[in-house]
Amino acid sequence: MVQGTGVDRIQVVVADDDPIIRQLFESKLAQMDCDVQTAEDGAEAWKLLRSNKHVDLAIVDLDMPNVDGFSLIQCVRGHPRTKHLPIVVVTSRTDAGAIQEAFNSGATSFLTKPVHWSTFKSHVDYLMRLTQNVHQARNRAQRAEAAIRIKDIVLRRTLESAASGTGQIRELLRDLEYKIRSGGEFDEALQLMARIEHDAVRIEDVLAQGQSMSKALCSRVNVGDLRVPLVNLLANAQIRVQERSRECNVPVSVIRVPEDAYVACDPDGLSLAISHLLDNAVRFSPEGTTVTLEADVHPDGMLTIAINDDGEGMEPDFYAAHLQSSEELLMDRPALSAGVGLPLVKAIAEAHGGVLEIRSMPNQGTTAMLVVPADRVQMESEFAA
């Protein structure tokens, strides 16, 4: 039997208004090493699906009271956490219209009653293998898209920063030439030379940073199923910004983290994304204030990681406009001049199937939030479930 995604045993929800059918499914699926929860109508089944983070398969009858199978399937497909859940319709209806409507609603496969139990196990095994392959293909596509986006961001940000620096050096050289030709003050010439050296060093730093990030991120975005303790991810991100925090006299305080939460992720990439957000928050906070870092696993299983600062804030439309596309590199905000900025963080979040949200108002600070989907989050208590 193919293993489930959440725990070792496949987690199944069966929705059927016939108690005998429910009991039969429960017995047969238990023999297949499945854990089964049953519901007598679509409303009860939807409650089970929403409250259980790691359901691998739904078996649904079409004709049920309260909420029928068609409506249940539409609810499942409309929710971000369950939209890819395999759904087997098992019904006594054989009319072509019902079959077509079930598939139009989002059913994965269709079986008729009475169920042929001798072939049922093979059907479920095949469906779970197919679902697993589709899941892996979707992850590969996400990784490939994220890798392309990250390469583009790193390369263009590095080149634009270097071009900006060389332009400033050219202007300074023209000023220096004018000072020399016009017999200007020697001290002024020395100051110009010092500024030229400073800009040259900055270009070297930008190029080195781009090369380092390219090696770390662009060759392969490894968003796998390695479970990493959330506390470790956040601790690594904090370590990355310790020096900046001391320089700015803006400490980072972790105010809430579920210590038993694990995330299936690329730990280096996700930690880098969090540290980028922390670095921005520290640099734009008034000296002596505190940047807070908090994480929550919500009832629907989603994880949010929020960084809050007391900086100057920005108009909401600013972030909304720039986060819609990685074309813009947020060059307007000085805090991003030393890094590749929010587009990189956004790309890393999306590679994990998540999103980046920015909430900000002028003079009210900024909250940057990474949202990680429930299928990448697991509590320690669930490992042995």
C-alpha positions, 0 to 999 in steps of 0.5 A: 500500500502506498503511504500517506502524505501526513503520516505512515498510514493513509488517512481516509474520510468516508461520506455516505448516509448508509450506515452499513456502507460506512461500516463496510468501508471502515472494515475494508480500509482498515484491512488495507492499513488505512485510518478511517473517519466516517460521516453520514452527510456532506456537512459532517464530512466537510467538518472532518476534512477541515479539522484534519490537516493530513487527509489523503483520500476522500470517498464520497457518495453523491446522494446524501442529506443536508449537503450532497456529494456534488456540493461537498466536492466543490467545497473540497476543490475550493479550499486551498488546503484540500484542492488537490485531495483525491476524491473517489465517488462511490454511488449507486447512480449510473446515469451519464449526467450524474457521472459528468456532473461529479467529474465537473465538480472535481471528482478524481475517479468514479465507482458504482455500487455494489463495490467490487472489493476484490478490485477496490484495493488495486483501485485505491493503490493506483489512485494514491500512486498517481496522486503521489506522482502528481504531487511530486511533479507539482513540486518539481514545477514549483522548484523549477519556476522558483529557481528561474525567478531567483536566478533572474532576481539575483542576476538583475539585482547584482547587475543593476547595483553594479551599474549604479555604482560604476555610474557614480564612479564615473561622475566622481572621476569627472569631478576629480578631473575637473578639480585637478585641471582647475587647480582645486584644493588637494584635500577636495581631490583626496575626498573624491578619491576616497569616495571613488574607493568606497564605491568600488568596494561597494561594487565588489561587495555587491558582486560577491553577494550575487555570486554567493547567492547564486551558488546557494540558491540558483543551482538547485532549489531543494524544496523537499519533504525534510522535516525541520523543527520550526524553532531551528529555522527561526534561530538560524534566521536570528543568527544571520541578523545578529550583527545588524541588530547590534549595529542598529541597536534594535534587538530581535525578540521571539515572542511566540513559537510552537516548539513542537512544529516541524516544516517540510522545506528547504531549510537554507532557503526558508531561513534566508527568506526569514532573515531578509525580512528581519534584516529589513525590519531591523534597519528601518526601526528606530534605534532602541526599539524592538523587532518581534518575531512570532509564529503560529500554527492555525486550526486549519494547519497553516503556519504564519511567520510574522516580523513586526517593526516600528519603522516609518511604514509605507503606503499599502499600495506600494507593496501591493504593486511591487509584490505582484511582479518580480519585475520590480526590485523595490529600488525605491526603498533604501533598505533593499539596496544591499540585498535582492529584497522582497522578490527573492523572499516572495520566490522562496515562499512560492517555491514552498507553495506559500505566500508573502504578505506585507501589511504597512501604513505610514508612521505605523510600522510594517508587518511582513508575514510568510504563510506556509501551507498546511501540507508542509506543517506537522506537529510532533504529536502527529508523527506517531499517530 
